[in-house]
């Protein structure tokens, strides 16, 4: 089994910063893609940022220039540094990974961490 443990959410004023962290553990051979998604009330879950094991990064259009994703392949962790936060960044942020296990590649989600940006 694979577990994803997220941390770092909270309440911040507009213009502030937060850093989210996610640690993956379990019977993992390797992790191809690690990423963060978010879901605001009444909206679909959307990609915030993703990073491959080779360092290829993809950002959602609304966060480009403000958020930075990074990962530590040795520790199976992924972080999301969020700067210049806006009220529209409010939502539940989910860690997501595509990991190789003994049975093949699987997709896993974290439990989610709330980020609230006040105006």
Order of alpha helices (4+ residues) and beta strands (2+ residues): beta-beta-beta-beta-beta-beta-beta-beta-beta-beta-beta
